Amino acid sequence: MKKRLNRTLVITADKMFGERARVSIAVDTRIGILRPRKPVRFAHRLASLRMIILMLLCMIFGFVGSPWTLAQSAAPKELSPLEQSLIAGEKNLLQAKKKDDGAFFKRTVTGDFSLVGVDGQLLQGQEAVDNLGDSSLTELTPYNMKVVPAGEGSAIVTYDAIVREAPEEDQGPPPRYQHFTSVWVKQGDAWKLKFQQATATHWGDW
């Protein structure tokens, strides 16, 4: 009778856990209760662990999303014609800064152009134009460039930049990380630079 009962319980355990395993059943004859031994409890824990792992995977993929969704969210924003024009103009200005291209500045800035340097001093007119370029610059790399419309025929170009310059005898190099703000106005069919300001963003980073 005991062997027949054990065989019946083995078949039942196989159906419950989906695995062919040797399962022995202990019969507590004192209180008449059938008690599964460790193999049954192990199989039950294994099934529970699989269920937990499956739930975690569902949660992870639910939060992260599909690769296609990630690719769409990472796609760069398409620039408007105004943004393309002003960003291109600002990049040309930065190249002229490194060359100290006076001819470029003359045809690009307005007659009332003014400049605030990284030292905080306000320069106007020809003095501002003369200080717009710097041939001692070894690097002027912009990033995070943005265009902010400022009314009819005017816009602001704002961005961060990495600036490297050889130190002078009486002072060290300028701050390596600076923030630039340029105000452009439209005169006729051309955009002209009316104002520019440079601000140090990380003092002491050489």
C-alpha positions as CSV (number, residue, x, y, z in Angstrom):
1,M,0.0,0.0,0.0
2,K,2.8,2.3,0.8
3,K,4.6,1.7,-2.5
4,R,1.4,2.3,-4.4
5,L,0.8,5.6,-2.5
6,N,4.4,6.8,-3.1
7,R,4.1,6.0,-6.9
8,T,0.8,8.0,-7.1
9,L,2.4,11.0,-5.4
10,V,5.5,10.9,-7.7
11,I,3.2,11.1,-10.7
12,T,1.2,13.9,-9.1
13,A,4.5,15.8,-8.4
14,D,5.6,15.4,-12.0
15,K,2.4,16.9,-13.3
16,M,2.6,19.9,-10.9
17,F,6.2,20.9,-11.5
18,G,6.7,19.7,-15.1
19,E,9.9,17.8,-14.4
20,R,10.7,14.1,-14.1
21,A,12.4,13.8,-10.8
22,R,12.7,11.3,-8.1
23,V,10.4,12.4,-5.4
24,S,10.1,10.5,-2.2
25,I,7.2,11.0,0.2
26,A,7.5,10.6,3.9
27,V,4.5,9.3,5.7
28,D,4.1,10.4,9.2
29,T,2.2,7.5,10.6
30,R,1.8,9.1,13.9
31,I,-0.5,11.9,12.8
32,G,-1.5,10.6,9.3
33,I,-0.1,13.5,7.3
34,L,1.8,13.1,4.0
35,R,4.8,15.4,4.1
36,P,6.9,16.1,0.9
37,R,10.7,15.8,1.4
38,K,13.3,18.3,0.2
39,P,13.2,17.4,-3.6
40,V,9.5,18.6,-3.7
41,R,10.2,21.8,-1.8
42,F,13.3,22.5,-4.0
43,A,11.3,22.1,-7.2
44,H,8.6,24.4,-5.8
45,R,11.3,27.0,-4.9
46,L,12.8,26.7,-8.4
47,A,9.4,27.3,-10.0
48,S,8.9,30.4,-7.8
49,L,12.3,31.7,-8.7
50,R,11.6,31.3,-12.4
51,M,8.4,33.2,-12.0
52,I,10.2,36.1,-10.1
53,I,12.9,36.3,-12.9
54,L,10.2,36.5,-15.6
55,M,8.3,39.3,-13.7
56,L,11.6,41.2,-13.3
57,L,12.4,40.9,-17.0
58,C,8.9,42.2,-17.9
59,M,9.3,45.2,-15.6
60,I,12.8,46.0,-17.0
61,F,11.6,45.9,-20.7
62,G,8.5,47.8,-19.7
63,F,10.5,50.7,-18.3
64,V,13.3,50.7,-20.8
65,G,11.3,50.3,-23.9
66,S,12.2,48.8,-27.3
67,P,15.4,49.7,-29.2
68,W,13.2,51.4,-31.8
69,T,11.7,53.7,-29.2
70,L,15.1,54.5,-27.8
71,A,16.4,55.3,-31.3
72,Q,13.5,57.6,-31.9
73,S,14.0,59.5,-28.6
74,A,17.7,59.9,-29.3
75,A,17.2,61.3,-32.8
76,P,18.4,64.9,-33.1
77,K,15.9,67.7,-33.5
78,E,15.6,69.1,-37.0
79,L,16.8,72.7,-37.1
80,S,14.6,75.4,-38.6
81,P,16.0,77.6,-41.5
82,L,16.6,80.4,-39.0
83,E,18.5,78.1,-36.6
84,Q,20.6,76.7,-39.4
85,S,21.5,80.2,-40.7
86,L,22.4,81.7,-37.3
87,I,24.4,78.6,-36.1
88,A,26.4,78.6,-39.3
89,G,27.0,82.4,-38.9
90,E,28.2,81.8,-35.3
91,K,30.6,79.0,-36.3
92,N,32.0,81.2,-39.1
93,L,32.5,83.9,-36.5
94,L,34.4,81.5,-34.2
95,Q,36.7,80.6,-37.0
96,A,37.3,84.3,-37.7
97,K,38.1,84.8,-34.0
98,K,40.9,82.3,-34.1
99,K,42.4,84.0,-37.2
100,D,41.7,87.5,-36.0
101,D,40.1,88.2,-39.3
102,G,39.4,91.9,-39.3
103,A,37.9,91.9,-42.8
104,F,35.3,89.3,-41.7
105,F,34.4,91.3,-38.6
106,K,34.0,94.5,-40.6
107,R,31.4,93.0,-42.8
108,T,29.7,91.0,-40.1
109,V,29.2,93.3,-37.1
110,T,26.8,96.3,-36.8
111,G,28.1,99.8,-36.6
112,D,27.1,100.0,-32.9
113,F,28.6,96.6,-32.0
114,S,29.5,96.1,-28.3
115,L,31.4,93.3,-26.5
116,V,31.7,92.1,-22.9
117,G,34.8,90.0,-22.4
118,V,35.4,87.2,-19.9
119,D,36.9,89.8,-17.6
120,G,33.5,91.6,-17.5
121,Q,34.6,94.8,-19.2
122,L,32.3,96.5,-21.7
123,L,33.8,97.5,-25.0
124,Q,32.1,99.4,-27.8
125,G,32.6,100.5,-31.3
126,Q,36.0,99.9,-32.9
127,E,37.6,98.9,-29.6
128,A,35.0,96.1,-29.3
129,V,35.8,95.0,-32.9
130,D,39.5,95.0,-32.3
131,N,39.1,92.7,-29.3
132,L,36.7,90.3,-31.0
133,G,39.5,88.2,-32.5
134,D,42.4,86.5,-30.8
135,S,45.1,84.8,-32.9
136,S,46.7,83.3,-29.8
137,L,43.7,80.9,-29.4
138,T,44.7,77.3,-29.8
139,E,41.1,76.0,-29.4
140,L,37.6,77.4,-29.5
141,T,35.2,74.5,-29.6
142,P,31.4,75.2,-29.3
143,Y,28.8,72.8,-28.0
144,N,25.1,72.9,-26.9
145,M,24.4,75.6,-29.4
146,K,20.8,77.0,-29.3
147,V,19.0,79.8,-31.0
148,V,16.4,81.9,-29.2
149,P,14.2,84.2,-31.3
150,A,14.1,87.7,-29.8
151,G,11.4,89.5,-31.8
152,E,11.1,90.5,-35.4
153,G,14.5,90.4,-37.1
154,S,16.6,89.6,-34.1
155,A,17.7,86.4,-32.3
156,I,20.1,85.2,-29.6
157,V,22.7,82.4,-30.1
158,T,23.8,80.9,-26.9
159,Y,26.3,78.1,-26.3
160,D,29.2,76.7,-24.3
161,A,32.7,76.5,-25.5
162,I,36.1,75.0,-24.7
163,V,38.7,77.8,-24.9
164,R,42.5,77.2,-24.9
165,E,45.0,80.0,-25.2
166,A,48.6,80.3,-24.5
167,P,49.3,82.2,-21.2
168,E,50.7,85.7,-21.3
169,E,53.7,86.8,-19.4
170,D,51.7,88.9,-16.8
171,Q,48.7,86.6,-16.4
172,G,47.6,83.0,-16.9
173,P,45.3,81.6,-19.6
174,P,41.6,82.4,-19.6
175,P,39.0,80.0,-18.1
176,R,38.9,76.9,-20.2
177,Y,35.1,76.6,-20.1
178,Q,33.1,79.6,-21.1
179,H,29.5,80.5,-22.0
180,F,28.9,82.7,-25.0
181,T,25.8,84.8,-25.8
182,S,25.6,86.6,-29.2
183,V,22.8,88.9,-30.3
184,W,22.2,88.9,-34.1
185,V,19.9,91.4,-35.9
186,K,18.8,91.3,-39.5
187,Q,19.7,94.3,-41.7
188,G,18.4,93.9,-45.2
189,D,19.0,90.4,-46.3
190,A,22.0,89.8,-44.0
191,W,22.3,88.9,-40.3
192,K,24.7,91.1,-38.4
193,L,26.3,90.6,-35.0
194,K,25.2,93.4,-32.6
195,F,26.5,92.2,-29.2
196,Q,28.5,89.3,-27.7
197,Q,29.3,88.4,-24.1
198,A,31.6,85.7,-22.8
199,T,31.2,84.3,-19.2
200,A,33.4,81.9,-17.3
201,T,31.6,78.8,-16.3
202,H,34.3,76.9,-14.3
203,W,36.9,79.1,-12.7
204,G,40.2,77.4,-12.0
205,D,39.8,74.7,-14.7
206,W,42.9,75.2,-16.9
